[in-house]
Amino acid sequence: MNDLIIRQARRTEGDVVDIVIHEGKISAVGPDVAKGQTAKKQIDLNGKYFISAGWIDAHTHCCPSSPIYFDEPDLAGAACGVTTVIDAGSVGADDVDSFFLQAKAAKTNVYSFLNIARIGIIAQNELSDMSKIDNDALQKAVKRHPDFVVGIKARMSKSVVGENGIKPLLAAKEMQKENGLPLMVHIGNNPPNLDEIADLLTKGDIITHCFNGKPNRILNEQGQLKESIKRALARGVILDVGHGGESFSFSVAEQAMKIGTYPDLISSDIYHKNRINGPVFSLAAVMTKFLCMGFSPKQIVDCVTVKAADLLRLKGKGRLTVGDDADITVFDIKEERVELSDAEGQVRTGTYRFIPLAAIVAGESIATKEGESDYAINL
């Protein structure tokens, strides 16, 4: 017998499909493929609600024991309709073993971008002491957890690097050569200047906080892309939103998209404080901001599913195809007036919003609060 059947679910492309799940994998997907089949559990969406591959939040801080930026993976993940969360550098080599054990206890899939500082973010200035950047410790940690560590992280802003300038990024690029993992680079206040950072990045590297409104942003004073960013994008460097509490500006995002520069990844940079108090709240809330700015639902969902899976090399994720992991997000796109704030206090008014109703991880269903209360999704 099958584990789960989802009947009459809408996709953002407009078609209505059934999905059959067996032993944590998708065994069939398409119109009426579940006709005559049975399962231990069934969800009938009656053609009213949407499904997609499970949402992937490519930038979170979900290590429960991290002292500054922390959260429970399931509160940042499945409770928000997100099936996979990537912690972006909360821990380094010193603490990755304990984080791995915590992550295994979560219902949500959890992965890690390992901080190049072995201490992780136990203080805001983890890259101000070059002795904390320990290549040997990092490479050993990657080898111990090859299916958990999906990349490395360097936070390249003045408050983090202190007087070291560009040196930590030079070290990160050398470390990357040994393991071949994607490198996520946080950009914030300078020094180092963004031009200096961008010119070191190569194909597959990720600029996170790409739409921040700080002086070290991707746009010049004329509202055009800086030449260094143009060169980086031409080389295959990836843009990640990484909203966070201080790193997303509506005006920068709107201008960037006006001149044809779009994010590859839409992520939240969520942790307990900005999840509870805002302006982040959830990945769905960040996705709603892009609806407000004119992105189509399919464009947005692609940035948290197929694009995220491909760019982060997550096998079996990001698609609703036979043989892939049965990670699925059930959601609604509701027409209603919604006020949205960025990290600078700018407000925009939207007319639609994403409402996550359930996260299905390896075939196991977890309803969100709205899915249980307002929509009464029967899991």
C-alpha positions as CSV (number, residue, x, y, z in Angstrom):
1,M,0.0,0.0,0.0
2,N,1.1,3.6,-0.7
3,D,2.1,5.9,2.2
4,L,0.3,9.0,0.9
5,I,-1.9,10.1,-2.0
6,I,-2.5,13.8,-2.7
7,R,-5.5,14.2,-5.0
8,Q,-6.5,17.1,-7.2
9,A,-3.6,19.5,-6.4
10,R,-3.0,22.6,-8.5
11,R,0.4,23.5,-9.8
12,T,1.6,27.1,-10.5
13,E,1.6,26.2,-14.2
14,G,-2.2,25.7,-13.9
15,D,-2.6,22.0,-14.3
16,V,-4.2,19.8,-11.7
17,V,-2.4,16.6,-10.7
18,D,-2.4,13.7,-8.3
19,I,0.8,12.6,-6.5
20,V,1.4,9.1,-5.1
21,I,4.1,8.6,-2.5
22,H,5.7,5.3,-1.5
23,E,8.5,4.8,1.0
24,G,9.4,8.5,1.1
25,K,9.6,8.9,-2.7
26,I,7.3,10.1,-5.4
27,S,6.1,7.0,-7.3
28,A,3.6,8.7,-9.6
29,V,2.5,12.2,-10.6
30,G,0.0,13.5,-13.2
31,P,-3.7,13.9,-13.9
32,D,-5.7,11.2,-12.3
33,V,-2.7,8.9,-11.7
34,A,-4.1,8.0,-8.3
35,K,-7.4,6.8,-9.6
36,G,-8.3,3.4,-8.1
37,Q,-5.2,3.5,-5.8
38,T,-5.3,3.5,-2.0
39,A,-2.9,4.7,0.7
40,K,-2.5,4.9,4.4
41,K,-3.2,8.6,4.2
42,Q,-5.0,10.7,1.6
43,I,-5.2,14.5,1.1
44,D,-7.8,15.8,-1.3
45,L,-7.2,19.4,-2.3
46,N,-10.3,19.4,-4.6
47,G,-8.4,21.5,-7.2
48,K,-8.4,24.5,-4.8
49,Y,-4.9,24.6,-3.4
50,F,-1.5,24.6,-4.8
51,I,1.4,22.1,-4.4
52,S,5.0,22.4,-5.4
53,A,8.2,20.6,-4.7
54,G,9.1,21.3,-1.1
55,W,10.3,24.8,-0.4
56,I,14.0,25.2,0.2
57,D,15.2,28.2,2.3
58,A,18.8,28.6,1.2
59,H,19.8,31.0,4.0
60,T,18.6,30.5,7.6
61,H,20.1,30.4,11.1
62,C,18.6,27.3,12.6
63,C,21.2,25.9,14.9
64,P,19.4,25.8,18.3
65,S,22.6,26.1,20.3
66,S,24.1,29.0,18.4
67,P,24.4,31.9,20.9
68,I,23.4,34.9,18.7
69,Y,21.5,33.8,15.6
70,F,19.6,30.6,16.4
71,D,16.2,28.9,16.0
72,E,14.6,25.4,16.0
73,P,14.8,23.9,12.5
74,D,11.2,22.9,12.6
75,L,10.0,26.4,13.6
76,A,11.9,28.0,10.8
77,G,11.1,25.1,8.5
78,A,8.1,22.8,8.5
79,A,6.0,25.0,10.7
80,C,6.4,27.6,7.9
81,G,5.7,25.2,5.0
82,V,9.5,24.8,4.3
83,T,10.8,21.3,3.9
84,T,14.5,22.1,3.7
85,V,16.5,24.7,5.6
86,I,20.2,25.6,5.0
87,D,22.0,27.1,8.0
88,A,24.2,29.8,6.7
89,G,27.4,29.8,8.8
90,S,26.1,29.7,12.3
91,V,28.6,27.0,13.1
92,G,32.2,26.3,12.1
93,A,34.3,23.2,12.4
94,D,34.3,23.3,16.2
95,D,30.5,22.8,16.5
96,V,29.4,21.1,13.3
97,D,29.3,17.6,15.0
98,S,26.8,18.7,17.7
99,F,24.8,20.7,15.1
100,F,24.6,17.6,12.9
101,L,23.1,15.6,15.8
102,Q,20.5,18.4,16.6
103,A,19.6,18.5,12.9
104,K,19.0,14.8,12.7
105,A,16.3,15.1,15.3
106,A,14.3,17.6,13.2
107,K,11.4,16.7,10.9
108,T,12.7,19.3,8.4
109,N,15.6,18.5,6.2
110,V,18.6,20.5,7.5
111,Y,21.9,21.3,5.8
112,S,24.8,23.6,6.7
113,F,27.0,26.2,5.0
114,L,30.1,25.8,7.3
115,N,31.5,29.1,8.6
116,I,35.2,29.4,7.5
117,A,35.9,30.5,11.1
118,R,36.1,27.3,13.2
119,I,34.2,29.1,16.0
120,G,31.2,30.0,13.9
121,I,29.1,33.0,14.9
122,I,29.7,33.0,18.7
123,A,30.5,36.8,18.4
124,Q,29.8,39.2,15.5
125,N,33.5,39.4,14.5
126,E,34.4,35.8,13.9
127,L,36.7,36.7,11.0
128,S,38.7,39.5,12.8
129,D,41.2,36.9,14.0
130,M,42.8,35.1,11.1
131,S,44.0,32.3,13.4
132,K,40.3,31.2,13.7
133,I,40.3,30.4,10.0
134,D,41.6,26.9,10.2
135,N,41.7,25.1,6.8
136,D,42.7,21.7,8.2
137,A,39.7,21.7,10.7
138,L,37.3,22.8,8.0
139,Q,38.3,20.1,5.5
140,K,38.1,17.4,8.2
141,A,34.6,18.6,9.1
142,V,33.5,18.5,5.5
143,K,34.8,15.0,5.1
144,R,33.0,13.9,8.3
145,H,29.7,15.3,7.1
146,P,29.7,15.1,3.3
147,D,25.9,14.9,3.1
148,F,25.3,17.6,5.7
149,V,27.7,20.4,4.7
150,V,26.7,21.8,1.3
151,G,28.9,24.8,1.2
152,I,31.1,27.2,3.1
153,K,30.3,30.7,4.3
154,A,32.3,33.9,4.7
155,R,30.7,37.1,6.2
156,M,32.5,39.9,4.5
157,S,31.5,43.1,6.2
158,K,33.5,45.5,8.4
159,S,31.9,44.4,11.7
160,V,32.9,40.8,11.0
161,V,36.4,41.1,9.5
162,G,37.7,43.9,11.6
163,E,41.0,45.1,10.2
164,N,41.5,42.0,8.0
165,G,39.8,43.5,5.0
166,I,39.7,41.1,2.1
167,K,42.0,38.5,3.7
168,P,39.3,36.1,4.9
169,L,37.8,35.9,1.5
170,L,41.2,35.1,0.0
171,A,41.5,32.3,2.6
172,A,37.9,31.1,1.8
173,K,38.7,30.8,-1.9
174,E,41.8,28.7,-1.1
175,M,39.7,26.5,1.2
176,Q,37.1,26.1,-1.5
177,K,39.7,24.8,-4.0
178,E,40.2,21.8,-1.8
179,N,36.6,20.7,-1.4
180,G,34.8,22.2,-4.4
181,L,31.8,23.3,-2.4
182,P,29.8,26.5,-3.2
183,L,30.9,29.6,-1.3
184,M,28.2,31.9,0.1
185,V,29.5,35.4,0.8
186,H,27.6,37.9,3.0
187,I,27.9,41.5,1.9
188,G,27.3,44.4,4.3
189,N,29.0,47.6,5.3
190,N,32.5,48.2,3.9
191,P,35.4,47.8,4.0
192,P,36.1,45.6,2.1
193,N,34.4,47.2,-0.8
194,L,32.0,45.2,-2.9
195,D,34.1,45.6,-6.0
196,E,37.0,43.9,-4.3
197,I,34.7,41.1,-3.1
198,A,32.9,40.5,-6.4
199,D,36.1,40.3,-8.5
200,L,37.3,37.3,-6.4
201,L,34.1,35.3,-6.9
202,T,33.7,32.5,-9.5
203,K,31.0,30.5,-11.0
204,G,28.6,29.0,-8.4
205,D,29.6,31.4,-5.6
206,I,26.7,33.1,-4.0
207,I,26.3,36.7,-3.0
208,T,23.8,36.8,-0.2
209,H,21.9,40.0,0.9
210,C,22.0,41.0,-2.7
211,F,19.3,43.7,-2.3
212,N,20.6,45.3,0.8
213,G,20.3,49.1,1.0
214,K,23.7,49.8,2.5
215,P,26.3,51.9,0.8
216,N,28.2,48.7,-0.2
217,R,25.2,47.6,-2.4
218,I,25.1,46.2,-5.9
219,L,23.8,49.4,-7.5
220,N,25.9,52.5,-8.2
221,E,24.7,56.1,-7.5
222,Q,23.0,56.2,-10.9
223,G,20.9,53.1,-10.0
224,Q,22.8,50.9,-12.4
225,L,24.6,47.6,-11.6
226,K,28.2,48.2,-10.5
227,E,30.6,47.0,-13.2
228,S,32.1,44.4,-10.8
229,I,28.7,42.9,-10.3
230,K,28.1,42.7,-14.1
231,R,31.4,40.9,-14.4
232,A,30.6,38.5,-11.6
233,L,27.1,37.6,-13.0
234,A,28.7,37.0,-16.4
235,R,31.0,34.5,-14.7
236,G,28.1,32.6,-13.2
237,V,28.0,34.2,-9.7
238,I,24.6,33.7,-8.0
239,L,22.4,36.3,-6.3
240,D,20.6,35.3,-3.1
241,V,18.1,37.5,-1.3
242,G,18.9,36.7,2.3
243,H,16.3,39.2,3.6
244,G,17.2,39.2,7.3
245,G,16.7,42.0,9.8
246,E,18.9,44.5,8.0
247,S,19.6,43.3,4.5
248,F,16.6,43.8,2.2
249,S,15.5,47.1,0.6
250,F,12.4,47.4,-1.5
251,S,13.9,50.3,-3.5
252,V,17.1,48.5,-4.3
253,A,15.2,45.3,-5.3
254,E,12.7,47.2,-7.4
255,Q,15.5,49.2,-9.2
256,A,17.6,46.1,-9.8
257,M,14.7,44.2,-11.3
258,K,13.7,47.3,-13.4
259,I,17.1,47.1,-15.1
260,G,16.8,43.3,-15.5
261,T,18.7,41.9,-12.5
262,Y,16.7,39.2,-10.7
263,P,17.5,36.9,-7.8
264,D,18.5,33.3,-8.4
265,L,17.5,32.3,-4.8
266,I,14.8,33.8,-2.6
267,S,15.8,33.1,1.0
268,S,14.8,34.5,4.4
269,D,17.9,34.7,6.7
270,I,15.4,33.7,9.4
271,Y,16.2,33.2,13.0
272,H,14.1,33.3,16.2
273,K,14.1,37.1,16.6
274,N,13.2,38.2,13.1
275,R,10.8,35.2,12.8
276,I,8.8,36.4,15.8
277,N,9.2,40.2,15.5
278,G,9.7,40.6,11.8
279,P,10.4,41.9,9.3
280,V,11.1,38.4,8.0
281,F,8.4,36.2,9.8
282,S,8.7,33.3,7.3
283,L,10.0,32.4,3.8
284,A,6.4,32.7,2.6
285,A,6.3,36.3,3.8
286,V,9.5,37.1,1.8
287,M,8.1,35.3,-1.2
288,T,5.0,37.5,-0.9
289,K,7.1,40.6,-1.2
290,F,8.2,39.4,-4.6
291,L,4.6,38.9,-5.6
292,C,4.1,42.5,-4.6
293,M,7.0,43.6,-6.8
294,G,5.6,41.8,-9.9
295,F,7.2,38.4,-9.9
296,S,4.9,35.6,-11.0
297,P,4.1,32.8,-8.6
298,K,6.0,30.4,-10.8
299,Q,9.1,32.6,-10.9
300,I,9.0,32.8,-7.1
301,V,8.4,29.1,-6.5
302,D,11.2,28.2,-8.9
303,C,13.6,30.3,-6.8
304,V,12.8,28.2,-3.7
305,T,12.6,24.8,-5.4
306,V,14.3,23.8,-8.6
307,K,16.8,26.6,-8.7
308,A,17.7,26.2,-5.1
309,A,18.1,22.4,-5.5
310,D,20.3,22.8,-8.6
311,L,22.5,25.6,-7.4
312,L,23.0,24.0,-4.0
313,R,23.4,20.5,-5.5
314,L,20.6,18.9,-3.4
315,K,20.0,15.6,-5.0
316,G,16.3,14.4,-5.1
317,K,15.0,17.9,-4.1
318,G,13.3,20.7,-6.0
319,R,11.2,18.8,-8.4
320,L,7.9,16.8,-8.5
321,T,9.2,13.9,-10.6
322,V,9.0,10.1,-10.1
323,G,11.9,8.9,-8.0
324,D,12.6,12.2,-6.3
325,D,12.2,12.7,-2.5
326,A,8.6,13.2,-1.4
327,D,9.2,16.7,-0.2
328,I,6.2,18.8,-1.0
329,T,4.7,22.1,0.1
330,V,0.9,22.7,0.0
331,F,0.0,26.3,-0.1
332,D,-2.6,28.9,-1.2
333,I,-2.1,32.2,-3.0
334,K,-4.8,34.3,-1.4
335,E,-6.2,37.6,-2.8
336,E,-6.2,40.1,0.1
337,R,-4.6,43.4,1.0
338,V,-1.4,43.0,2.8
339,E,1.1,45.5,4.2
340,L,4.8,44.5,3.8
341,S,7.8,46.0,5.4
342,D,11.4,45.7,4.3
343,A,14.5,45.9,6.6
344,E,14.6,49.7,6.3
345,G,11.0,50.4,7.3
346,Q,9.8,51.0,3.8
347,V,6.2,49.7,3.3
348,R,4.5,48.3,0.2
349,T,0.9,47.2,-0.1
350,G,0.3,43.9,-1.9
351,T,-2.9,42.3,-3.1
352,Y,-1.9,38.6,-2.9
353,R,0.1,36.6,-0.4
354,F,1.5,33.1,-0.1
355,I,0.0,31.0,2.7
356,P,1.8,27.8,3.5
357,L,-0.7,25.0,4.5
358,A,1.5,22.0,5.0
359,A,5.0,20.7,4.6
360,I,5.4,17.1,3.5
361,V,8.8,15.7,4.2
362,A,9.7,12.3,2.9
363,G,6.0,11.6,2.8
364,E,5.3,12.7,6.3
365,S,2.7,15.5,6.6
366,I,3.1,18.5,9.0
367,A,0.4,21.1,8.9
368,T,1.1,24.8,9.5
369,K,-1.0,26.7,11.9
370,E,-3.0,28.3,9.1
371,G,-3.4,24.9,7.4
372,E,-4.9,23.5,10.6
373,S,-7.0,26.4,11.7
374,D,-8.1,28.5,8.7
375,Y,-8.1,25.8,6.0
376,A,-8.7,22.7,8.0
377,I,-6.4,20.7,5.7
378,N,-7.0,17.0,6.6
379,L,-3.7,15.3,7.2
